[in-house]
Amino acid sequence: MGKVNVTITINEETADWARIEAAKRRSSISRMLGEMLESQYRQDNAYAQAMQDFFSREPLPITGGEPLPSREERYDR
């Protein structure tokens, strides 16, 4: 995949934090943000794929073929 340059605007306090965090990671703000965004993208895609896989399957019966108890049987005290 190719890379795309993006310009963002953030407040000074956030920029200071980002500089410190990037330095801790021995990275640049640009690389750090890119990795954060790519990680979020992968998580969102994985979740969407899992949902699609789940809902594309045929539902399984709740019981092993046994009839479910009636309401009266369940709440009989």
C-alpha positions in Angstrom: 0.0 0.0 0.0 1.2 3.5 -0.7 1.5 6.2 1.9 -0.5 9.4 1.9 0.4 12.6 3.7 -2.2 14.1 6.0 -2.2 17.4 7.9 -3.9 17.6 11.3 -4.6 20.4 13.7 -4.3 19.8 17.5 -4.0 22.0 20.5 -0.5 22.8 22.0 -1.0 20.6 25.1 -1.8 17.6 22.9 1.1 18.3 20.6 3.4 18.4 23.6 2.1 15.1 24.8 2.5 13.6 21.3 6.1 14.8 21.1 6.9 13.1 24.4 5.1 9.9 23.6 6.8 9.7 20.2 10.2 10.3 21.8 9.5 7.5 24.4 8.8 5.2 21.5 11.8 6.4 19.5 9.5 7.4 16.8 8.0 10.5 15.1 4.6 11.9 15.7 3.7 11.1 12.2 4.8 7.4 12.4 3.1 7.1 15.9 -0.2 8.4 14.6 0.0 6.3 11.5 0.5 3.2 13.6 -2.4 4.1 15.9 -4.7 4.7 12.9 -3.6 1.5 11.2 -4.2 -0.5 14.4 -7.7 1.0 14.8 -8.4 0.2 11.1 -7.3 -3.4 11.6 -9.4 -3.8 14.7 -12.5 -2.3 13.1 -12.0 -4.6 10.0 -11.5 -7.7 12.2 -14.7 -6.9 14.1 -16.7 -6.3 11.0 -15.4 -9.5 9.5 -16.3 -11.5 12.7 -19.8 -10.0 12.7 -20.2 -10.9 9.0 -19.0 -14.5 9.6 -21.3 -14.9 12.6 -24.4 -13.7 10.9 -23.7 -15.6 7.7 -23.9 -19.0 9.5 -27.0 -21.1 9.9 -28.4 -20.8 13.4 -27.9 -23.9 15.6 -30.6 -25.2 17.9 -30.3 -24.1 21.5 -30.9 -27.6 22.8 -29.8 -31.0 21.7 -33.3 -31.6 20.1 -35.0 -31.8 23.5 -38.1 -29.7 23.9 -37.7 -26.6 26.0 -39.6 -26.4 29.3 -42.9 -24.5 29.3 -43.1 -21.1 31.1 -45.1 -22.8 33.9 -42.4 -25.5 34.3 -39.6 -23.0 34.5 -41.3 -20.7 37.0 -43.1 -23.3 39.1 -42.3 -22.7 42.7 
